[in-house]
Amino acid sequence: MSEHRVRFTLNGAAIDVTVGAERLLVDLLRDDLGKTGTKDGCSVGVCGLCTVQVDGAPMSACLLLATQIDGTAVRTVEGLASPLQEAFITEGGFQCGICTSGQLMTADALLRARPGPTEAEVNDYMLGNLCRCTGYYGISRAIAKAAEAR
């Protein structure tokens, strides 16, 4: 196994680590860097639990090799400070909480790219984030409320 030096920023802090070529970003974040808000659900990039932002774009950390983030800015839910979080609480955007970090990271990226999204845009953008508890209505309401707050 080859080792590679990876330098990036994580929630604004400089990180310099050595990782194996096969090391996944989700494992680096959770196991090595203690950012356990990033969850691994499906391991194939379809559930959205592991969503982080890489240079502002939502990405599945379970599909990214840690070496691919060299030179980037990575943001996890631990680095999110947004009215979106309060809106998720007040609008019932979560129940069990398993999907919440991925939902928040995707919704935050949406609101940064499109500050006043339509309901259809919210629904389209959030398609890659699965939730078995809420029925999505609370999530959609929370995103709309956060958009209004901006």
NUFI-141165 format. One record per residue: residue number from 1; residue in one letter; x negated, y, z negated of N, C-alpha, C in turn. Coordinates in steps of 0.05 Angstrom, whole numbers, plus 5000, padded with zeros to 4 digits. Each point is the difference from the previous one (the first is absolute). Layout:
N
+-----+---------+------+------+------+-------+-------+-------+------+------+------+
! num ! residuo ! n.c1 ! n.c2 ! n.c3 ! ca.c1 ! ca.c2 ! ca.c3 ! c.c1 ! c.c2 ! c.c3 !
+-----+---------+------+------+------+-------+-------+-------+------+------+------+
! NUM !       a !    X !    Y !    Z !     X !     Y !     Z !    X !    Y !    Z !
...
+-----+---------+------+------+------+-------+-------+-------+------+------+------+
! end
This chain:
150
+-----+---------+------+------+------+-------+-------+-------+------+------+------+
! num ! residuo ! n.c1 ! n.c2 ! n.c3 ! ca.c1 ! ca.c2 ! ca.c3 ! c.c1 ! c.c2 ! c.c3 !
+-----+---------+------+------+------+-------+-------+-------+------+------+------+
!   1 !       m ! 4983 ! 4977 ! 5000 !  5017 !  5023 !  5000 ! 4982 ! 5025 ! 5000 !
!   2 !       s ! 5006 ! 5018 ! 5018 !  4984 !  5025 !  5001 ! 5012 ! 5021 ! 4982 !
!   3 !       e ! 4983 ! 5016 ! 4988 !  5008 !  5022 !  4983 ! 4998 ! 5026 ! 5015 !
!   4 !       h ! 5019 ! 5018 ! 4994 !  5000 !  5026 !  5013 ! 5005 ! 5023 ! 4980 !
!   5 !       r ! 4986 ! 5021 ! 5003 !  5004 !  5024 !  4984 ! 5023 ! 5016 ! 5011 !
!   6 !       v ! 5019 ! 5007 ! 4983 !  5023 !  5015 !  5009 ! 5002 ! 5025 ! 4982 !
!   7 !       r ! 5002 ! 5023 ! 5013 !  5003 !  5025 !  4986 ! 5025 ! 5014 ! 5010 !
!   8 !       f ! 5017 ! 5008 ! 4981 !  5025 !  5013 !  5006 ! 5010 ! 5016 ! 4976 !
!   9 !       t ! 5020 ! 5015 ! 5003 !  5012 !  5013 !  4977 ! 5026 ! 4986 ! 4993 !
!  10 !       l ! 5004 ! 4997 ! 4974 !  5024 !  4987 !  4990 ! 5014 ! 5019 ! 4981 !
!  11 !       n ! 5023 ! 5009 ! 5008 !  5015 !  5019 !  4984 ! 4983 ! 5024 ! 4993 !
!  12 !       g ! 4982 ! 5009 ! 5018 !  4983 !  5023 !  4997 ! 4973 ! 4995 ! 4988 !
!  13 !       a ! 4995 ! 4975 ! 4990 !  4974 !  4994 !  4988 ! 4983 ! 4984 ! 5019 !
!  14 !       a ! 4974 ! 5006 ! 5001 !  4982 !  4986 !  5018 ! 4995 ! 4972 ! 4989 !
!  15 !       i ! 5001 ! 4981 ! 5019 !  4996 !  4972 !  4993 ! 4978 ! 4989 ! 5018 !
!  16 !       d ! 4981 ! 4985 ! 4989 !  4978 !  4988 !  5014 ! 4998 ! 4971 ! 4990 !
!  17 !       v ! 5008 ! 4981 ! 5016 !  5001 !  4972 !  4992 ! 4987 ! 4982 ! 5021 !
!  18 !       t ! 4992 ! 4977 ! 4992 !  4990 !  4980 !  5018 ! 5021 ! 4977 ! 5000 !
!  19 !       v ! 5009 ! 4992 ! 5023 !  5021 !  4980 !  5003 ! 4992 ! 4979 ! 5020 !
!  20 !       g ! 5012 ! 4977 ! 4997 !  4996 !  4979 !  5020 ! 5016 ! 5007 ! 5025 !
!  21 !       a ! 4991 ! 4990 ! 5022 !  5012 !  5006 !  5026 ! 5030 ! 4993 ! 5001 !
!  22 !       e ! 5008 ! 4980 ! 4985 !  5027 !  4990 !  5001 ! 5018 ! 5013 ! 4979 !
!  23 !       r ! 4989 ! 5017 ! 4983 !  5015 !  5012 !  4977 ! 5023 ! 5018 ! 5011 !
!  24 !       l ! 5024 ! 4995 ! 4991 !  5023 !  5016 !  5007 ! 5002 ! 5025 ! 4983 !
!  25 !       l ! 5011 ! 5021 ! 5011 !  5003 !  5025 !  4985 ! 5017 ! 4996 ! 4976 !
!  26 !       v ! 5022 ! 4985 ! 5002 !  5018 !  4996 !  4977 ! 4985 ! 4987 ! 4977 !
!  27 !       d ! 4982 ! 4981 ! 5006 !  4985 !  4987 !  4979 ! 4979 ! 5019 ! 4988 !
!  28 !       l ! 4987 ! 5016 ! 5017 !  4981 !  5019 !  4990 ! 5014 ! 5020 ! 4981 !
!  29 !       l ! 5023 ! 5010 ! 5008 !  5014 !  5019 !  4984 ! 5009 ! 4988 ! 4973 !
!  30 !       r ! 5013 ! 4978 ! 5001 !  5011 !  4987 !  4976 ! 4979 ! 4988 ! 4982 !
!  31 !       d ! 4983 ! 4983 ! 5011 !  4982 !  4984 !  4984 ! 4975 ! 5014 ! 4992 !
!  32 !       d ! 4989 ! 5016 ! 5018 !  4974 !  5013 !  4995 ! 5003 ! 5029 ! 4989 !
!  33 !       l ! 5021 ! 5014 ! 5010 !  5002 !  5028 !  4992 ! 5024 ! 5006 ! 4981 !
!  34 !       g ! 5015 ! 4979 ! 4993 !  5021 !  5003 !  4980 ! 5024 ! 5015 ! 5008 !
!  35 !       k ! 5005 ! 5003 ! 5026 !  5023 !  5015 !  5010 ! 5022 ! 4979 ! 5005 !
!  36 !       t ! 5013 ! 4992 ! 4978 !  5019 !  4978 !  5002 ! 5028 ! 5009 ! 5009 !
!  37 !       g ! 5004 ! 5025 ! 5005 !  5025 !  5010 !  5011 ! 5004 ! 4989 ! 5028 !
!  38 !       t ! 4978 ! 4994 ! 5014 !  5002 !  4988 !  5027 ! 5004 ! 4970 ! 4996 !
!  39 !       k ! 5023 ! 4991 ! 5009 !  5008 !  4972 !  4997 ! 4995 ! 4984 ! 5025 !
!  40 !       d ! 4996 ! 4974 ! 4997 !  4998 !  4982 !  5023 ! 5025 ! 4982 ! 5000 !
!  41 !       g ! 5017 ! 5004 ! 5019 !  5024 !  4984 !  5001 ! 4999 ! 4977 ! 5020 !
!  42 !       c ! 4998 ! 5007 ! 5025 !  5002 !  4980 !  5022 ! 4973 ! 4992 ! 5011 !
!  43 !       s ! 4980 ! 5017 ! 4997 !  4973 !  4995 !  5011 ! 4999 ! 4999 ! 5031 !
!  44 !       v ! 5022 ! 5009 ! 5013 !  5000 !  5001 !  5029 ! 5010 ! 5027 ! 5011 !
!  45 !       g ! 5002 ! 5020 ! 4983 !  5007 !  5027 !  5009 ! 5028 ! 5006 ! 5007 !
!  46 !       v ! 5019 ! 4984 ! 4990 !  5028 !  5006 !  5007 ! 5018 ! 5010 ! 4977 !
!  47 !       c ! 4991 ! 4997 ! 4975 !  5017 !  5008 !  4978 ! 4997 ! 5029 ! 4990 !
!  48 !       g ! 4976 ! 5011 ! 5004 !  4995 !  5028 !  4992 ! 4991 ! 5003 ! 4972 !
!  49 !       l ! 4998 ! 4979 ! 4984 !  4992 !  5003 !  4972 ! 4972 ! 5012 ! 4997 !
!  50 !       c ! 4983 ! 4993 ! 5018 !  4971 !  5008 !  4998 ! 4994 ! 5027 ! 5015 !
!  51 !       t ! 5021 ! 5015 ! 5007 !  4995 !  5024 !  5015 ! 4984 ! 5020 ! 4985 !
!  52 !       v ! 4979 ! 5010 ! 5013 !  4983 !  5022 !  4990 ! 4998 ! 5019 ! 5023 !
!  53 !       q ! 4989 ! 5024 ! 4995 !  4995 !  5019 !  5021 ! 4970 ! 5001 ! 5006 !
!  54 !       v ! 4994 ! 4996 ! 5026 !  4972 !  5003 !  5009 ! 4999 ! 5024 ! 5018 !
!  55 !       d ! 4985 ! 5020 ! 4992 !  5000 !  5025 !  5014 ! 5028 ! 5011 ! 5005 !
!  56 !       g ! 5018 ! 4996 ! 4981 !  5027 !  5010 !  5001 ! 5020 ! 4982 ! 5013 !
!  57 !       a ! 4991 ! 4979 ! 5013 !  5019 !  4982 !  5014 ! 5006 ! 4975 ! 4983 !
!  58 !       p ! 5025 ! 4992 ! 4999 !  5006 !  4976 !  4984 ! 4989 ! 4975 ! 5014 !
!  59 !       m ! 4987 ! 4983 ! 4984 !  4988 !  4976 !  5011 ! 5004 ! 4977 ! 4980 !
!  60 !       s ! 5001 ! 4976 ! 5010 !  5002 !  4976 !  4984 ! 4972 ! 4992 ! 4990 !
!  61 !       a ! 4996 ! 5002 ! 4974 !  4973 !  4994 !  4989 ! 4994 ! 4970 ! 5002 !
!  62 !       c ! 5021 ! 4983 ! 5003 !  4996 !  4971 !  5003 ! 4989 ! 4993 ! 5027 !
!  63 !       l ! 5001 ! 5018 ! 5019 !  4991 !  4995 !  5027 ! 4973 ! 5013 ! 5006 !
!  64 !       l ! 4992 ! 5018 ! 4983 !  4975 !  5015 !  5005 ! 4976 ! 4987 ! 4986 !
!  65 !       l ! 4979 ! 4997 ! 5014 !  4975 !  4992 !  4987 ! 4989 ! 5024 ! 4986 !
!  66 !       a ! 4988 ! 4996 ! 4977 !  4989 !  5022 !  4985 ! 4979 ! 5015 ! 5017 !
!  67 !       t ! 4986 ! 4986 ! 5017 !  4980 !  5014 !  5017 ! 5012 ! 5019 ! 5020 !
!  68 !       q ! 5026 ! 4997 ! 5006 !  5013 !  5018 !  5019 ! 5006 ! 5028 ! 4988 !
!  69 !       i ! 4998 ! 5003 ! 4974 !  5006 !  5026 !  4988 ! 4976 ! 5017 ! 4995 !
!  70 !       d ! 4976 ! 4990 ! 5009 !  4976 !  5015 !  4997 ! 5003 ! 5028 ! 5012 !
!  71 !       g ! 4995 ! 5021 ! 4985 !  5002 !  5027 !  5009 ! 5027 ! 5012 ! 5000 !
!  72 !       t ! 5020 ! 4987 ! 4989 !  5027 !  5010 !  5000 ! 5008 ! 5010 ! 4972 !
!  73 !       a ! 5024 ! 5012 ! 4999 !  5012 !  5008 !  4975 ! 5024 ! 4981 ! 4995 !
!  74 !       v ! 4999 ! 4985 ! 4978 !  5021 !  4981 !  4993 ! 5016 ! 5012 ! 4976 !
!  75 !       r ! 5026 ! 4998 ! 5002 !  5017 !  5009 !  4978 ! 5018 ! 4977 ! 4992 !
!  76 !       t ! 5001 ! 4995 ! 4974 !  5018 !  4980 !  4990 ! 5022 ! 5013 ! 4983 !
!  77 !       v ! 5019 ! 4986 ! 4991 !  5021 !  5011 !  4984 ! 4989 ! 5014 ! 4974 !
!  78 !       e ! 4977 ! 4990 ! 4991 !  4988 !  5013 !  4976 ! 4992 ! 5028 ! 5006 !
!  79 !       g ! 4995 ! 5007 ! 5025 !  4992 !  5027 !  5008 ! 5023 ! 5017 ! 5010 !
!  80 !       l ! 5024 ! 4990 ! 4997 !  5024 !  5015 !  5009 ! 5011 ! 5016 ! 4977 !
!  81 !       a ! 5003 ! 5025 ! 5004 !  5013 !  5018 !  4981 ! 5020 ! 5016 ! 5016 !
!  82 !       s ! 5025 ! 4992 ! 5000 !  5019 !  5011 !  5019 ! 5028 ! 5001 ! 4988 !
!  83 !       p ! 5016 ! 5020 ! 5008 !  5029 !  5000 !  4992 ! 5014 ! 4975 ! 5010 !
!  84 !       l ! 4988 ! 4986 ! 5019 !  5012 !  4975 !  5010 ! 5003 ! 4979 ! 4978 !
!  85 !       q ! 4981 ! 4999 ! 4982 !  5001 !  4981 !  4978 ! 5024 ! 5006 ! 4982 !
!  86 !       e ! 5004 ! 5025 ! 4993 !  5023 !  5007 !  4984 ! 5026 ! 4995 ! 5014 !
!  87 !       a ! 5001 ! 5005 ! 5026 !  5024 !  4994 !  5016 ! 5006 ! 4970 ! 5001 !
!  88 !       f ! 4980 ! 4983 ! 5000 !  5004 !  4971 !  4999 ! 5014 ! 4993 ! 4974 !
!  89 !       i ! 4992 ! 5013 ! 4979 !  5012 !  4994 !  4973 ! 5029 ! 5010 ! 4999 !
!  90 !       t ! 5004 ! 5026 ! 5008 !  5027 !  5011 !  4997 ! 5020 ! 4989 ! 5020 !
!  91 !       e ! 4991 ! 4991 ! 5023 !  5018 !  4990 !  5021 ! 5002 ! 4970 ! 5001 !
!  92 !       g ! 4987 ! 4986 ! 4981 !  5002 !  4971 !  4999 ! 4985 ! 4987 ! 5023 !
!  93 !       g ! 4977 ! 5011 ! 5007 !  4984 !  4989 !  5022 ! 4985 ! 4975 ! 4994 !
!  94 !       f ! 5002 ! 4990 ! 4975 !  4987 !  4975 !  4993 ! 5015 ! 4986 ! 4978 !
!  95 !       q ! 4997 ! 4974 ! 5000 !  5011 !  4985 !  4978 ! 4979 ! 4983 ! 4987 !
!  96 !       c ! 4990 ! 4979 ! 5013 !  4980 !  4984 !  4987 ! 4972 ! 5013 ! 5002 !
!  97 !       g ! 4996 ! 5017 ! 5019 !  4974 !  5014 !  5002 ! 4979 ! 4987 ! 5017 !
!  98 !       i ! 5004 ! 4976 ! 5009 !  4979 !  4986 !  5016 ! 4994 ! 5016 ! 5025 !
!  99 !       c ! 5020 ! 5008 ! 5015 !  4995 !  5014 !  5025 ! 4996 ! 5030 ! 4998 !
! 100 !       t ! 5003 ! 5011 ! 4976 !  5001 !  5029 !  4997 ! 4974 ! 5013 ! 5009 !
! 101 !       s ! 4977 ! 4990 ! 4994 !  4975 !  5014 !  5008 ! 4998 ! 5001 ! 5030 !
! 102 !       g ! 5006 ! 4979 ! 5014 !  4999 !  5000 !  5029 ! 5021 ! 5019 ! 5012 !
! 103 !       q ! 5024 ! 5000 ! 4988 !  5021 !  5018 !  5009 ! 4991 ! 5029 ! 4996 !
! 104 !       l ! 4989 ! 5006 ! 4977 !  4991 !  5028 !  4995 ! 4978 ! 5008 ! 5019 !
! 105 !       m ! 4981 ! 4983 ! 5005 !  4978 !  5008 !  5018 ! 5009 ! 5004 ! 5029 !
! 106 !       t ! 5019 ! 4983 ! 5008 !  5010 !  5004 !  5027 ! 5018 ! 5025 ! 5002 !
! 107 !       a ! 5017 ! 5004 ! 4980 !  5017 !  5023 !  5000 ! 4984 ! 5026 ! 4998 !
! 108 !       d ! 4979 ! 5000 ! 4984 !  4983 !  5024 !  4998 ! 4987 ! 5006 ! 5027 !
! 109 !       a ! 4990 ! 4980 ! 5014 !  4989 !  5004 !  5027 ! 5020 ! 5011 ! 5019 !
! 110 !       l ! 5025 ! 4990 ! 4999 !  5021 !  5010 !  5016 ! 5005 ! 5030 ! 4995 !
! 111 !       l ! 5003 ! 5007 ! 4974 !  5006 !  5028 !  4994 ! 4977 ! 5019 ! 5006 !
! 112 !       r ! 4975 ! 4990 ! 5001 !  4978 !  5016 !  5008 ! 5000 ! 5004 ! 5030 !
! 113 !       a ! 5008 ! 4980 ! 5015 !  5001 !  5002 !  5029 ! 5025 ! 5014 ! 5010 !
! 114 !       r ! 5021 ! 4996 ! 4985 !  5027 !  5011 !  5008 ! 5014 ! 5010 ! 4975 !
! 115 !       p ! 4995 ! 5026 ! 4992 !  5011 !  5010 !  4975 ! 5030 ! 4999 ! 4997 !
! 116 !       g ! 5015 ! 5001 ! 5022 !  5029 !  4999 !  4999 ! 5011 ! 4978 ! 5017 !
! 117 !       p ! 4995 ! 4975 ! 4993 !  5009 !  4978 !  5018 ! 5030 ! 4996 ! 4999 !
! 118 !       t ! 5010 ! 4991 ! 5023 !  5029 !  4993 !  5001 ! 5003 ! 4972 ! 4987 !
! 119 !       e ! 5025 ! 4993 ! 4994 !  5005 !  4974 !  4989 ! 4990 ! 4978 ! 5018 !
! 120 !       a ! 5004 ! 5003 ! 5026 !  4990 !  4980 !  5019 ! 4970 ! 4997 ! 5000 !
! 121 !       e ! 4986 ! 5023 ! 4998 !  4971 !  5000 !  4998 ! 4990 ! 4986 ! 4975 !
! 122 !       v ! 5013 ! 5005 ! 4978 !  4993 !  4987 !  4975 ! 5004 ! 4970 ! 5003 !
! 123 !       n ! 5022 ! 4992 ! 5010 !  5006 !  4971 !  5003 ! 4979 ! 4987 ! 5019 !
! 124 !       d ! 4994 ! 5013 ! 5022 !  4980 !  4989 !  5019 ! 4972 ! 4998 ! 4987 !
! 125 !       y ! 4992 ! 5021 ! 4986 !  4973 !  5001 !  4989 ! 4996 ! 4980 ! 4977 !
! 126 !       m ! 5021 ! 4995 ! 4986 !  4999 !  4982 !  4976 ! 5005 ! 4971 ! 5007 !
! 127 !       l ! 5004 ! 4993 ! 5025 !  5006 !  4972 !  5008 ! 4980 ! 4980 ! 4990 !
! 128 !       g ! 4975 ! 5007 ! 4998 !  4979 !  4981 !  4992 ! 4998 ! 4995 ! 4970 !
! 129 !       n ! 5018 ! 5012 ! 4985 !  5000 !  4996 !  4971 ! 5025 ! 4986 ! 4991 !
! 130 !       l ! 4996 ! 4976 ! 4990 !  5023 !  4984 !  4992 ! 5006 ! 5003 ! 4970 !
! 131 !       c ! 5026 ! 4998 ! 4994 !  5009 !  5002 !  4972 ! 5023 ! 4981 ! 4997 !
! 132 !       r ! 4999 ! 4983 ! 4980 !  5022 !  4981 !  4996 ! 5020 ! 5009 ! 4979 !
! 133 !       c ! 4995 ! 5023 ! 4987 !  5016 !  5008 !  4978 ! 5019 ! 5023 ! 5005 !
! 134 !       t ! 4991 ! 5021 ! 5014 !  5015 !  5025 !  5001 ! 5020 ! 5003 ! 5021 !
! 135 !       g ! 4998 ! 4984 ! 5022 !  5018 !  5005 !  5022 ! 4992 ! 5024 ! 5017 !
! 136 !       y ! 4978 ! 5013 ! 4993 !  4987 !  5022 !  5015 ! 5014 ! 5027 ! 4997 !
! 137 !       y ! 5025 ! 5001 ! 4990 !  5014 !  5025 !  4998 ! 4986 ! 5019 ! 4981 !
! 138 !       g ! 4992 ! 4990 ! 4977 !  4986 !  5017 !  4981 ! 4973 ! 5010 ! 5010 !
! 139 !       i ! 4987 ! 4983 ! 5016 !  4974 !  5008 !  5012 ! 5005 ! 5023 ! 5020 !
! 140 !       s ! 5020 ! 4997 ! 5017 !  5006 !  5020 !  5020 ! 5008 ! 5026 ! 4986 !
! 141 !       r ! 5017 ! 4998 ! 4979 !  5008 !  5025 !  4985 ! 4975 ! 5013 ! 4988 !
! 142 !       a ! 4982 ! 4984 ! 4989 !  4977 !  5011 !  4987 ! 4982 ! 5015 ! 5020 !
! 143 !       i ! 4997 ! 4989 ! 5024 !  4983 !  5013 !  5020 ! 5014 ! 5026 ! 5009 !
! 144 !       a ! 5026 ! 5000 ! 5003 !  5014 !  5024 !  5008 ! 4998 ! 5021 ! 4978 !
! 145 !       k ! 5002 ! 4992 ! 4975 !  4998 !  5019 !  4978 ! 4972 ! 5012 ! 4999 !
! 146 !       a ! 4980 ! 4984 ! 5004 !  4972 !  5009 !  4999 ! 4995 ! 5019 ! 5024 !
! 147 !       a ! 5012 ! 4994 ! 5022 !  4997 !  5018 !  5024 ! 5012 ! 5027 ! 4994 !
! 148 !       e ! 5023 ! 5001 ! 4987 !  5013 !  5025 !  4993 ! 4983 ! 5016 ! 4980 !
! 149 !       a ! 4986 ! 4985 ! 4982 !  4984 !  5013 !  4979 ! 4975 ! 5013 ! 5012 !
! 150 !       r ! 4991 ! 4991 ! 5023 !  4977 !  5012 !  5012 ! 5007 ! 5026 ! 5011 !
+-----+---------+------+------+------+-------+-------+-------+------+------+------+
! end
